[in-house]
Amino acid sequence: METLQDIRQKYLETPDSISDDGEHSSEAFDAALDSFLDVASHADSWNVEQLLKRSAYETTEIVVPSPEGHGTASVPARAIRKRIDGTPNAGAAYEALWRVQQRGVRIEGTPQIFECVRTGKTLHVLMEYIEGPSLEEYVASAGPGVDALRKVALSLCRTVHDLHTRLEAPLIHRDLKPSNIIMSERGPVVIDYGISRVWHQDAESDTSCFATRCYAPPEQFGFGQTDERSDVYALGKIFYFCLTGEHPPNVCTAKACKEAGIDEGFAAVIAKTCSFNPTDRYASARALARAVEQCVERLDSPDGKLSYERVSSFKYEKPRKSRFPYGLTRLRGLHDHFAKFLESKLSTYLGKLWNVIVLFAAGFLLSACAYLVACPNERDAVLPVWFRFLEYIVMLGGIIVMFMLLLLDRRRISVRFPLLVRRNILLEAGVVFIASFFLIIFVSLCGSLSGLH
C-alpha cells in the first residue's frame, strides 16, 4: 500500500506531476489521497485474528472488527482480508465478482465480497469467511465414494458454469482443487481466486502458472490459453478424488480410473473430462453435470443409497439403440446436440442477430400503433382519442412488448438484469397468452361500457 509520503512525492514533488501552465496536478493528488484515506480507515477497523497465507504477491488473513473500529452492520463478526500485490491485473477476478455482486447478481457457491479497493498495484479485498472443512478434509473424515461425489458434483458444476456465463466475461478459476472448496452449511463454496483470470479471446497462452500440478490442465503449463474447458478438466480430477480419496495421477485415463476402483461409467466420464486436448473434453460444466447425473442415476439403488463397494462391482451398460428410427433415444440425442450448440460461440452470435430482428420488428409494430392513434383510418376516426390510445397503445402495444420479451434471447441480457432470467419458456408463454386475453377483455369492456360497440 502506498504511504502518504509516497503519494505526496508522486503527485506534488516530481516534475512529471506539474502541468504545462506550472500548476500542480491537485486533482490527481486529491483522488489518490481520498483512496488512501478510505483504505486506511477500513484497515484500522479490523484486527488480525490469524494469518492464513503469505507469499511474495498475496497476504490472506482472518480479521475481526476492532473495538475502536467503525465496522458496518452488513459485515459479519469475522471476515477474510486479502492484499494482492503485483501486476495491474492481479486479483482481477475479485473485482469482476465485486462488480457483478454490486448489480445484485448472486452466484451460488462463491463468497460474498464486502469491499474491493485498489491502490496502485495493491488490491484490498474484504470478503465473507466461510465456515466448514475443506473438501479434502471432508472426504478424509466421511470417506470417498459416490455419496461424497453426490454431495459436491452438481453444485460445483453449477457454480463453475455460472462463473463462466454470468459475468461480463468468462471467469476461469484455474486453481480448482479439494483444498479450495469449503463444505459449508449451504453447500460447497469455491474460494481463492488469486490466480483466476478473465478470459480474453485474443490471448494465445497464459503468462504464468501457480496451480497444483495434478489438478491443472496441460494448457496451463504453456500449451495454450486456459478457457472454460480448463476448469472442466480440474472438475474431473476433483471427482476422481471424491471417488477414491486419493489425489489423481497427472494422466487420468479410463484405465487408470478403473485400476483405482472407479466404476466404468464414471471412469469414461472422468477420462473424457481430463483429455489432453481441450476439444475432446466436455464443452461446459453444465454438460459435465449432465454426464455425472446420468452415471449416478444408473448406479442408484431403489432406496437411493449406494455404498462405494457396491458401486465398484457394478458393470456399466451402454445405452441400447432404439428399434425405432425416430424413437426416444434419437430424441434424447438431438436434445444433447442442441444443448451443446446453445453453449457454442456461434449460438451467441446468432442470438444477438435474432435479438436485433426481434427488436426491429417490435419497434416497427409499436410505431404503427402510435401512427394509428395520431392518424386514424376512416373506421377509427369516429372513436375518441382515449379509446384509440387504449386500443392501440395499451392493448396492442402491451401484447407486442410481452411477445418481444418472450422471443428475445435473454442469455446475455440476464447477466446485467437478473430479473429477466428465463425460468421456463412454456410457463412464460402461458402467462403471455393469459395476460393478452385479459387485456383484450379489458379494452372490450371499456368500449361496451362507453357505448362504443
URDATA-V606359 format. One record per pair of residues at least 6 apart in sequence whose ideal C-beta (glycine too) atoms are under 8 Angstrom apart, sorted by the first residue. I is the first residue (numbers start at 1). J is the second residue. D is the distance in Angstrom with one decimal. If there is no record, write none. Layout:
((I,J,D) (I,J,D))
//
This chain:
((1,36,7.9) (1,39,6.5) (1,83,7.4) (1,119,5.7) (1,120,7.5) (1,122,5.3) (1,124,7.6) (2,10,7.7) (2,32,7.6) (2,36,6.5) (2,119,5.8) (2,120,5.0) (2,122,7.8) (4,33,7.8) (4,36,6.4) (7,29,7.0) (7,32,4.9) (7,33,6.2) (7,36,5.9) (8,29,7.7) (10,17,6.9) (10,32,7.4) (11,17,5.0) (11,24,7.5) (11,25,5.8) (11,28,5.3) (11,29,3.8) (11,32,6.0) (12,24,5.5) (12,25,7.9) (12,29,5.8) (17,24,6.4) (17,25,4.8) (17,28,7.2) (17,29,7.7) (18,24,6.1) (18,25,7.2) (19,25,6.3) (35,117,7.0) (35,119,5.4) (36,119,6.5) (38,117,6.5) (39,117,5.4) (39,119,5.6) (39,124,5.6) (41,70,7.2) (42,115,6.4) (42,117,7.6) (42,124,7.5) (42,126,7.1) (43,124,7.9) (44,66,7.1) (44,68,7.4) (44,69,6.2) (45,65,6.3) (45,66,6.0) (45,69,3.0) (45,70,5.4) (45,71,5.2) (46,63,4.0) (46,64,6.8) (46,65,6.2) (46,66,6.0) (46,69,6.3) (46,71,7.5) (46,79,7.4) (46,81,6.5) (46,126,7.9) (47,63,6.4) (47,64,5.6) (47,65,7.5) (47,66,4.6) (47,69,8.0) (48,61,4.9) (48,62,7.4) (48,63,5.7) (48,81,7.9) (49,61,7.6) (49,62,4.6) (49,63,6.3) (49,64,5.1) (49,78,7.1) (50,61,6.8) (50,62,4.4) (51,59,7.7) (51,60,7.7) (51,61,5.5) (52,60,4.4) (52,61,6.3) (52,62,6.3) (52,80,7.8) (53,59,7.2) (53,60,4.3) (54,60,7.6) (56,85,7.9) (57,84,6.6) (57,85,5.4) (57,86,4.5) (57,90,6.5) (57,194,7.9) (58,82,6.5) (58,83,7.1) (58,84,5.0) (58,85,7.2) (58,194,5.4) (59,82,7.0) (59,83,4.6) (60,80,6.6) (60,81,7.5) (60,82,5.2) (61,80,7.3) (61,81,5.0) (61,82,7.8) (62,78,6.3) (62,79,7.6) (62,80,6.3) (62,81,7.9) (62,129,6.4) (63,78,7.4) (63,79,5.6) (63,80,7.5) (63,81,4.7) (63,126,7.8) (64,77,6.3) (64,78,5.5) (64,79,7.7) (65,71,3.9) (65,75,7.4) (65,77,6.8) (72,114,7.8) (74,114,6.8) (75,114,5.2) (75,126,7.2) (76,128,7.3) (76,129,7.1) (78,129,4.6) (79,114,6.7) (79,126,5.6) (79,127,6.6) (79,128,6.8) (79,129,5.3) (80,111,7.4) (80,125,7.9) (80,126,7.4) (80,127,4.9) (80,128,7.0) (80,129,5.2) (81,124,7.5) (81,125,7.1) (81,126,5.4) (81,127,7.9) (82,91,7.4) (82,94,7.4) (82,123,7.5) (82,124,7.5) (82,125,4.3) (82,127,7.2) (82,194,7.6) (83,122,6.0) (83,123,7.3) (83,124,5.8) (83,125,7.9) (84,90,5.1) (84,91,3.8) (84,94,7.7) (84,122,7.0) (84,123,4.4) (84,125,7.1) (84,194,6.5) (85,121,5.9) (85,122,5.2) (86,121,6.4) (87,121,7.2) (88,121,6.7) (89,197,7.6) (90,121,7.6) (90,123,6.5) (90,194,7.9) (91,123,4.0) (91,125,6.8) (91,193,7.7) (91,194,6.8) (92,196,7.8) (92,197,7.0) (92,198,5.6) (93,171,5.6) (93,173,7.7) (93,193,3.9) (93,194,7.9) (93,196,3.5) (93,197,6.9) (93,198,6.9) (94,113,6.4) (94,116,5.7) (94,123,6.7) (94,125,4.8) (94,127,7.6) (94,193,5.8) (95,116,5.7) (95,118,7.4) (95,123,7.2) (96,167,5.3) (96,168,6.7) (96,169,7.6) (96,171,5.6) (96,198,5.8) (97,107,7.5) (97,110,6.4) (97,113,5.7) (97,167,7.6) (97,171,7.4) (97,193,7.1) (98,113,4.7) (98,116,3.8) (98,125,7.9) (99,168,7.2) (100,107,7.2) (100,166,6.9) (100,167,5.3) (100,168,7.4) (100,415,7.6) (101,112,6.7) (101,113,5.9) (103,416,6.7) (103,418,7.7) (104,418,5.9) (105,166,6.2) (105,415,7.0) (105,418,5.2) (107,159,6.7) (107,162,4.6) (107,163,6.6) (107,166,6.1) (108,155,7.5) (108,158,6.7) (108,159,6.2) (108,162,7.1) (108,186,7.8) (108,187,7.4) (109,155,6.0) (109,156,7.0) (109,158,6.9) (109,159,3.1) (109,162,7.6) (109,187,6.6) (109,188,6.2) (109,189,5.5) (109,190,5.6) (110,159,6.5) (110,163,7.3) (110,189,6.8) (110,190,6.1) (111,127,5.0) (111,128,4.2) (111,130,5.9) (111,189,6.2) (111,191,6.1) (112,127,6.7) (112,128,4.3) (113,125,6.5) (113,126,7.3) (113,127,4.7) (113,128,7.5) (114,126,4.7) (114,127,6.3) (114,128,7.3) (115,124,7.1) (115,125,7.1) (115,126,4.1) (116,123,7.2) (116,124,7.4) (116,125,5.3) (116,126,7.7) (117,123,7.6) (117,124,4.8) (118,124,7.3) (130,182,4.4) (130,184,5.2) (130,189,5.0) (130,191,6.4) (131,182,7.9) (131,184,6.1) (131,185,7.3) (132,182,5.0) (132,183,4.8) (132,184,4.3) (132,185,7.0) (132,189,7.8) (133,141,7.2) (133,182,7.3) (133,183,5.5) (134,178,6.2) (134,179,5.0) (134,180,7.7) (134,181,6.4) (134,182,6.0) (134,183,7.2) (135,152,6.4) (135,178,4.1) (135,179,7.5) (135,181,4.1) (135,182,7.6) (135,183,6.0) (135,188,6.7) (135,238,7.3) (135,241,7.7) (135,242,7.5) (136,178,3.9) (136,179,5.1) (136,241,7.8) (138,148,7.4) (138,151,7.8) (138,183,4.6) (139,148,5.4) (139,178,7.0) (139,241,6.7) (139,242,6.2) (139,245,5.5) (140,245,7.1) (142,148,6.2) (143,245,7.1) (143,308,7.3) (144,241,7.7) (144,242,6.2) (144,243,5.8) (144,244,5.5) (144,245,3.5) (144,246,8.0) (144,308,6.4) (145,242,7.8) (145,243,6.5) (145,307,6.8) (145,308,3.0) (145,311,6.8) (146,243,7.1) (146,296,6.6) (146,299,6.4) (146,306,5.6) (146,308,6.3) (146,311,5.1) (147,305,7.8) (147,306,7.6) (147,307,8.0) (147,308,7.6) (148,242,4.5) (148,243,7.4) (149,239,5.8) (149,242,4.3) (149,243,5.8) (149,266,8.0) (149,292,7.4) (149,296,7.5) (150,296,6.2) (151,183,7.5) (151,188,7.4) (151,242,8.0) (152,181,7.0) (152,183,7.7) (152,187,8.0) (152,188,4.7) (152,238,7.6) (152,242,6.4) (153,239,6.2) (153,242,7.5) (153,289,7.0) (153,292,4.9) (153,293,7.9) (153,296,7.7) (154,289,5.4) (154,292,7.2) (154,293,6.6) (155,187,4.8) (155,188,5.2) (156,181,7.0) (156,188,5.6) (156,190,7.3) (156,235,6.3) (156,238,7.1) (156,285,7.8) (157,235,6.6) (157,285,4.4) (157,286,6.5) (157,288,5.7) (157,289,3.6) (157,292,7.3) (158,285,7.5) (158,286,7.8) (158,289,7.0) (159,188,7.5) (159,190,5.6) (160,173,7.1) (160,176,7.4) (160,190,7.4) (160,231,5.2) (160,232,7.6) (160,235,6.4) (160,285,4.2) (161,284,6.1) (161,285,4.1) (161,286,4.7) (161,289,7.5) (163,170,7.4) (163,171,4.5) (163,172,8.0) (163,173,6.7) (163,190,7.9) (163,231,7.8) (164,170,4.6) (164,171,6.9) (164,172,7.6) (164,228,4.6) (164,231,7.2) (164,284,6.9) (164,285,6.7) (165,411,7.5) (165,415,7.6) (166,414,7.9) (166,415,5.3) (167,198,7.8) (167,415,6.9) (168,198,7.9) (168,415,7.2) (169,198,4.9) (169,199,5.8) (169,200,7.6) (170,198,7.3) (170,199,4.2) (170,227,7.1) (170,228,5.8) (171,193,7.8) (171,196,6.0) (171,197,7.8) (171,198,5.9) (171,199,7.6) (172,196,6.2) (172,197,5.5) (172,198,7.7) (172,199,5.5) (172,226,5.2) (172,227,6.4) (172,228,6.8) (172,230,5.9) (172,231,5.9) (173,190,6.6) (173,193,6.5) (173,196,4.9) (173,231,5.4) (173,234,7.5) (174,195,5.3) (174,196,5.6) (174,197,6.3) (174,206,7.9) (174,211,5.8) (174,216,7.4) (174,220,6.4) (174,226,5.7) (174,230,6.5) (174,231,7.4) (175,192,6.3) (175,194,7.4) (175,195,5.3) (175,196,7.2) (175,210,7.3) (175,211,4.7) (175,212,7.0) (175,215,7.7) (175,216,7.6) (175,234,7.9) (176,190,7.0) (176,215,6.4) (176,231,5.8) (176,234,3.7) (176,235,6.4) (176,238,6.4) (177,211,7.8) (177,212,5.1) (177,215,4.4) (177,234,6.9) (177,237,7.7) (177,238,6.8) (178,238,6.2) (178,241,5.5) (180,190,6.5) (180,191,5.5) (180,192,4.6) (181,188,5.1) (181,189,7.0) (181,190,5.9) (181,191,7.4) (181,238,7.4) (182,188,7.1) (182,189,4.7) (182,191,5.9) (194,210,7.8) (195,208,7.8) (195,209,7.9) (195,210,4.9) (195,211,6.5) (197,206,7.3) (197,226,7.0) (199,225,7.8) (199,226,7.8) (199,227,5.7) (199,228,7.5) (200,225,8.0) (203,225,4.9) (204,224,7.2) (204,225,5.9) (205,219,7.6) (205,222,6.2) (205,223,7.7) (205,224,5.7) (205,225,5.4) (206,219,7.5) (206,220,6.2) (206,222,7.7) (206,225,6.3) (206,226,5.6) (209,216,6.7) (209,220,5.1) (209,221,5.8) (209,222,7.8) (211,220,5.8) (213,250,6.8) (214,237,6.5) (214,247,5.4) (214,248,5.5) (214,249,7.0) (214,250,5.7) (215,234,5.0) (215,237,4.7) (215,238,7.1) (215,248,7.4) (216,233,8.0) (216,234,7.0) (217,226,6.9) (217,229,7.6) (217,230,4.6) (217,233,3.9) (217,234,6.9) (217,278,7.3) (218,276,5.6) (219,225,6.6) (219,226,5.5) (219,230,6.1) (219,278,6.4) (220,226,5.4) (220,230,6.3) (224,278,7.4) (227,278,7.1) (228,283,7.8) (228,284,6.1) (228,285,7.4) (229,278,4.3) (229,281,4.8) (229,282,7.5) (229,283,7.1) (230,278,7.2) (231,285,6.8) (232,273,5.9) (232,281,5.4) (232,282,5.4) (232,284,7.0) (232,285,5.8) (232,288,5.6) (233,273,6.4) (233,274,5.7) (233,275,7.9) (233,278,7.7) (233,281,6.3) (235,273,6.6) (235,285,6.4) (235,288,6.1) (236,252,6.8) (236,269,7.5) (236,270,4.8) (236,272,7.9) (236,273,2.9) (236,274,4.4) (236,281,7.9) (236,288,7.4) (237,248,4.5) (237,252,6.4) (237,270,8.0) (237,274,6.3) (239,266,7.4) (239,269,7.8) (239,270,5.9) (239,273,7.5) (239,292,6.9) (240,248,4.1) (240,252,6.1) (240,257,6.6) (240,260,7.5) (240,262,7.2) (240,270,5.4) (240,274,7.9) (241,247,6.2) (241,248,6.3) (243,260,7.8) (243,261,8.0) (243,262,5.2) (243,266,6.3) (243,308,7.5) (244,260,4.9) (244,261,6.6) (244,262,6.7) (246,260,7.0) (248,274,7.6) (249,256,5.5) (251,276,7.9) (252,270,6.1) (252,271,6.6) (252,274,4.0) (253,271,5.4) (253,274,8.0) (254,264,7.7) (254,267,4.5) (254,268,5.5) (254,270,7.6) (254,271,3.9) (257,266,7.0) (257,267,3.6) (257,270,5.3) (257,271,6.3) (258,264,6.2) (258,267,4.9) (261,312,5.1) (262,270,7.0) (262,312,7.6) (263,295,7.4) (263,299,6.5) (263,311,5.2) (263,312,6.3) (263,314,5.5) (263,316,6.3) (264,315,6.8) (264,316,3.7) (265,295,4.5) (265,298,6.1) (265,299,7.2) (265,314,7.9) (265,316,3.8) (266,292,7.8) (266,295,5.3) (268,316,7.2) (269,288,7.5) (269,291,4.8) (269,292,6.2) (269,295,6.0) (272,280,6.8) (272,281,6.4) (272,282,6.6) (272,291,7.7) (273,281,5.7) (273,282,6.0) (273,288,6.0) (274,281,7.6) (275,281,5.0) (282,288,4.3) (282,291,6.6) (283,340,5.6) (283,343,5.3) (283,344,7.3) (284,343,4.7) (286,339,7.7) (286,343,7.0) (287,339,7.1) (287,340,6.5) (287,343,7.0) (290,336,7.6) (290,339,7.6) (298,316,7.5) (298,317,7.6) (299,306,5.8) (299,311,5.5) (299,314,5.6) (300,306,5.9) (301,310,7.7) (319,329,6.7) (320,329,7.7) (321,329,6.5) (322,328,6.6) (322,329,3.8) (322,330,6.1) (324,330,7.9) (341,347,5.5) (348,411,7.5) (348,412,7.3) (351,409,3.5) (351,411,6.3) (351,412,7.4) (352,409,7.5) (352,412,7.7) (354,408,8.0) (354,409,5.4) (355,408,5.6) (355,409,5.5) (358,404,5.9) (358,407,5.0) (358,408,5.7) (359,404,7.2) (359,408,7.9) (362,400,5.6) (362,401,7.1) (362,403,7.9) (362,404,4.1) (365,396,7.8) (365,400,5.1) (366,397,5.8) (366,400,6.0) (366,401,7.8) (369,392,4.2) (369,393,6.0) (369,396,5.2) (369,397,5.3) (369,400,7.4) (370,392,7.5) (370,393,7.1) (372,380,6.6) (372,388,7.0) (372,392,5.1) (373,385,7.2) (373,388,4.8) (373,389,5.5) (373,392,5.1) (373,393,6.3) (376,383,7.1) (376,388,6.0) (380,388,5.8) (383,391,7.7) (383,452,6.4) (384,452,7.9) (387,446,7.1) (387,447,6.4) (387,450,7.0) (387,452,6.1) (390,443,5.6) (390,446,6.1) (391,443,5.7) (391,447,8.0) (394,439,7.2) (394,443,7.0) (395,439,4.9) (395,440,6.4) (395,442,7.6) (395,443,4.6) (398,435,7.8) (398,436,7.9) (398,439,5.6) (399,436,4.8) (399,439,6.4) (402,432,4.7) (402,435,6.1) (402,436,6.7) (403,432,6.3) (405,420,7.5) (406,425,7.7) (406,428,5.7) (406,429,6.2) (406,432,5.3) (410,420,5.1) (410,421,7.1) (410,422,5.3) (413,420,5.5) (414,420,4.9) (414,421,4.2) (414,422,7.1) (422,428,7.0) (444,453,7.4) (447,453,4.8))
//
